Amino acid sequence: MKALKIINSAVSKLTFVVITLVLLVGCQSAYYSAMEKVGVHKRDIMLDRVEDAQTSQEDAQVQFKSALEQLSQLISYDGGDLAAQYELVNEQYLASKASADEVSSRIDAIESVADALFDEWNEEIQQYSSNSLKQQSQQKLRKTERTYQTLIKSMYRAKDRMAPVLSALKDNSLYLKHNLNAQAIGALQVEYITIKRDVESLVADMSKAIEQSQQFIDLLKTE
């Protein structure tokens, strides 16, 4: 009986997930259809979303550098209100987490429209009666997909770099919150070296992703 309840619960959860996904896909399709009716095509939406992601990555670069600078000031502590220092460190952590969430959200939005765009493109290629035009369209599609794959991989690489930095920033914030004394600063000085290295790697990977974003934007605008 207990096993049956567990199975029914699992089935119910799976059904909920499937229904949610169906509704989500349906909403997205309806959105794209509505936009096309006013002259905004998936290609335009894709371009806008890549530009938005590029901006969010640039903002994240600034924010993570700011968080690192705040830690640098903290470990140079020479007297003062450590409670106030904790508030500043915690604010930087929360702002960095918000930036990371924004970047992640932008990547998801890009992947969503990319799937729809490439599916539509593939379907429309089959409608050509001219073999020459069909081949040209297929070549453009393959080139766009290759550039897109390079872009999305670079975005994920930068995104993955954010996780350890966020964990370290959170750890430092929690440690300082419960150890408002000079000894705590000494302990954080060791952590700062690792965080500095990770932030520098993150900023470098984000720069590459931003560069890849621009290349993809240029490609969409010229084709």
N, C-alpha and C positions, 0 to 999 in steps of 0.2 A: 504494500500500500504506500509505504514511504517512498519506495523507488518510483512508483507511478506518479506521485506528486512532484518528485524531482524532474521526471521526464516532461510532465505537463508544464512545469515552470520553465524548463529550458526551451520547450517548443514555443511557449508564449513569448519569451524574450526574443527568440529568433524571428518569430512572426512580426513582432514590433519593429525589429531592426529592418526587416525586408520592407514592411509598409513604409517606414520612414524614408528608406532609400528610394522607393518608388515615387513617393510624394516629392522628395527633393529633386529627383531627375525630372519629374513632371513640371515642377515649378521653374526649373532652369530652362526647360524647353519652351515653356510658355513665355518666359522672360525674353529669350532670344527671338522668338517669333514676334513678340510685341515690338522689340527694338528694330527688327528688320522692316516692319510696317512703316516705321518713321525714318527709314533710310540709314539706320545704324546696324551694320553687319557684324558678324562674329569676328572678322578681321579687325574691325575698328575697336571692338570691345577688348580683344586680345592686346592691341597696341596700348590702349588706355591702362589696362591692368599691369602690363610690364612696366610702363612708365611710373605707375603708382608704387610698384614693388621696388623699383630703382630708388625712388624718393624715400621709401621707408628704410631701405638699407643705408642710404646716406645719413638719415636721421639716427639710425641705430649706431653707426660709426661714431657720430658726435656724442651720443649718450654714453656709450661704453668708454670712450676716452674721458668723458667727464667723471664717470664713476672711478676710473683709475686715478685721475687727478685728485679726487676727494680722498682716496686711500693714501695717496702720496702725502697729502697734507696731514692726515691723521697720524701716520707713523713718524712724522716730524714734530709730533706733539711735545710742547715744552711748558705745559701748564695751562689751566683753563677749565672750562665746563665740559667734562667728558660726556655728560648726558646730552648736551647740545650737539656734540660730535657724533654721538650715536644716531640722533635724529637725522643728521645730514647724510650719514652713511646709509641708513635705512631708506631714506628718500631716493638716493641714487640707485639702490638695489631695486626698489619698486618701479622706478622710471625705466631701468634697464630691462626688467621683466616685461613691462608694457611694450617697449620697443621690440623685444624679441617676439612677443605674441602678435604684434602688428605685422612683422616680417613673415611669420608663419602663415597668418591669415592671407596675406597677399600672394604667397606661393600657392596656397590651395585654390585661390580664385583663378590664377593663371592656368593651373592644371585643368580646372573645370572647363574653361572656355577652349583650351587647347584640344581637349578630347573631342569637343563638339565641332570645332573648326576643321580638324583633320578628318573626322568621319564624314562631314559634309563634303569636303574637298574630294575625298576618295569616291564618294557616291556620284558627284557631278562629273568626274572624269569619265565615268562610264557612259555619260550621255553624249559625248562628242561623236560626231559622224566623221570628222576629219582626223585621220591618224596623225598627221603632222601636229595639229593643235593639241591633240590628246597627249602625244609624247612630250611636247613642250610643257604642258601643265603638270605631267607626272614628274618631270625633271625639277620644276619649281617646287613642287610638293616635297620631293625628297630632300632638296637643299634646305627648305624651310624647316623640315622635321629634324634634320641633322643639327642645324643651328639651334633649334629649340632644345634638343636633348643636351647640347653643350651648356646652354643657358641654365636649364633646370638643375643639372648636376652641380654647377657652380653655386647656384642658390642654396641647394641642400648642404653642400659642403660648408658654406658660411653659416647656415642655420645650425648645423651640428656643432660648430665651434662655440656657439653661444651657451650651450647647456653647461659645460664645466665652469665657464666664467660666472654664470648666474648662480650655480651651486656654491662657488667660492665666495661670491659677494653676500649670499644669504648666510653662509657660515660665519663670515666675519661680522655681519650685522648682529646675529644671535649671540655670538661670543662677547661682543662688546656690550650688548644689552645687559648681560649678567655679570660682567667683569669691568665695571667702570673704575679702573685704576691704571696706574702707570705700567704695572706688570703686563696687563692685557695688551698694551701697545707693543711691548717687546715681542710678544707671541705673534702679533699680526705682521710684524716686520718680515718674518720668515715667509708668511703666506703671500705677502705683497710681491715677492720676486716671481713666484709661480703665476700669480694673476697677471702681472705685467707681461710676462712672456705669452700667456694665453690671449690676452687682449690684443697684443701686437699681431699674433697669428690670425686672430679673428678679423682685425681691421684689414690685413693683407688679403684674406680670402674674400672679404666683402668688396674690396676694391676690384678684384678679378670678376666677381659676380656683377658688379655695376658696369664694368667694361663689357662683359658679355651681354648685359641687358641692352646697352647702347648699340652693339653690333646687330642684335636681333631687331631692335627698333628701326635702325637704318635699313635693314633688309626688308622689313614689312612696308616701309615708306617708299622704297624704290621699286618694288615689284608690283 
